[in-house]
Amino acid sequence: MKTHGFRIVDMWESRGEQRLEFVYMLEWPDEAARDVAWRAFMSDQEWSAVKRQTSAQHGDLVGAIEDRTLEDQARRIAALGPRIVVIKGGHASGPESVDLFFDGARFERIRGPRIDTRATHGTGCTFSAAIAAYLAHGLPPLESVARAKEYLTAALQADPGIGTGIGPVNHFHAFHKA
């Protein structure tokens, strides 16, 4: 994959309909680079040979390779029932952290600066709790998510400096300004 400029952001196992799937979250600088890299990968003769050889020796171990964009994933999640889907972008790289919001009709990207900190423990829980709090105050979903991102960004910027490893976000940043 590195030959074709793929940057693996994350990887996990997922149970498909009848098989175990390995899911790779990949990142490219833009859509044009993604399209070029994907076409090169799918037509790579070495990859095709590995797939044929593996199938001949062990059966169909390498199933379908799919290009699933975050929008595709948001639609798949929405099809399971939720009215709103938010996919966090905190584990990607680059100067911005971009979250994807989908309400069943439109996609919105919510951007914020990427904060260089080790105080990242609890980001998902903090983000979801902040969204829930803003919704409880009657804000519309998109605004709730945008404000929750602002809150989380400020909590990350206010690294409390606890411990030597991955520390918690600073939930009390608004009360302890320097």
N, C-alpha and C positions, 0 to 999 in steps of 0.2 A: 504494500500500500504506500510506503514511503516513496517508492520509485515514481509514483504518480502524484506526489505532492499532497497526499492525504494527511491531515493532522487529526489524530485520534484524541478526542476530548474526554471520552468516557466509554466504558464497555460494561455490559451486564448480560446475564442470562435471562431468558424469558421463555415461558412455556407457550408454544404455539398450539394449534389445534391438535396435532398428533406428534409433535416433536419438540425437542429443546432447541431454542434459537439463541444465537449469540448476536447481540445488538451492539453495533458500534456507532457512537455519536461522533460524527466527523465535522471538521470545520475548514472552510476555505475563505480567502479574503473577500470574495464576491461571487455572484452567481455565474458569471462568465468563466471564472477559474474553475468553479465546481463542475460546470458542464464539460469543459475540456478534459479535466482530470477523470471524470466519470466515464466519458466515452473511451478514453485511452485505457482505463482499467478494464472495462467490459470487453474490449477487443484485444487485450494483452494475450499473446500466444502462450506465454509461460503459464499464466493463470489458467487458461483453457486446458492446457496439458495436465496440470496438477489436478484439476477438477475431473478430467476424464480418467486419469490413473487412479485417483482415490475412489471414484465410483466403481471402476472395474474390480478393484481389490476388496472394497469394504461395503459396497452398496452406495446408495445415495446419501452420503454423509454431508455433502455440501448441497443444500437445498437451494431455494431461490435467493438470489441477491436482489434486493429491492432498494430503490432510491426513495426513502421516506423522508420527506422534509418535515420540519417542525409543524408546518400547517397541516400536512397529512396526519401527523400524530395527534394534533389538537382535534381534528375532525373525528378521528377514531375514538378518542377519549369522549368527546361530546356525544357520540353515538351510543355510548354506554349509559347516558342519562343526564349528566350535569348540564345545567343551562350555560354556565360560564366555565371556561378552561383557561388556566394560566400556567405557562411553562416558563420556569425560571431560567435565566441565562447566566447565572453567576459562575458556573464552572467552565464557561468558554474563556477565550482569551481576548486580548485587544484592549484598547483604552476605555471602552464602554461595556457595561453590563446591560444586555438587552433582553427584556422579558417579553413573551408573546401572550397576548390577551385575545381570546376568541369567544364571542357571545352567540355563536351559531349562525351569524349573518356576516360579521366583519372581523377582520384581524387588525389589531393595533399593536405596535411595538412601543414598549415603554422603556425609555433609555435613561441611564444614569451613569455617572463615572464609575469605573472599576477602581475599587479601593485596595491598595496594597497593604494588607494587614494579615496577621496570623489570628486575629480575634474573629473567627468565622464560625465557631461552634454555636449552633442554634439558629442559623440564618433562615432555614426553611420554616421552622416553628414560629420564629419571630415574625416573618413575613406573613404567614397565614393568619396568625393571631391579630396582626395589625389590620389585615384586610377585613377580618370578621368584626373588629372593633369599629372600623369606619362604616361598614355596612349597617351595624347596629345603630349608628348615629344617623342613619337615613341617607347616606351618600349613595349615588348610583355606583354600580359595579366598577366601571372603568375608572372613575375618580377614586374609588376606594383602593383599587390596586395601585394607581399612580401615587397616591398619598402614602400608602404602605411602603412603596419603594423608596420614597423620600425619607420616611422614618428609618427604614433599614439602612439606607446609605449613611445617614447621620450617625446611627448606632455603630456602624462599621468604622466611620471616621474617628469616633471617640473611643478608640481602643483602650480598655481599662488597664491593660498591661498586667493581667493576672497570670501567674505561672510562667513556665518556660516553653510550653508546647502550644497547641492550638487552644486558644482561649475563647471565652464567650464574647458575644457582641455586648455593647454597653446599652442596655435597655433604659438606663436612667440618664442618658446624655443630655436631655433637656434640663435636668435639675442640677447638674454638676458641671456647668460651663466654667472654663478657666478664666 
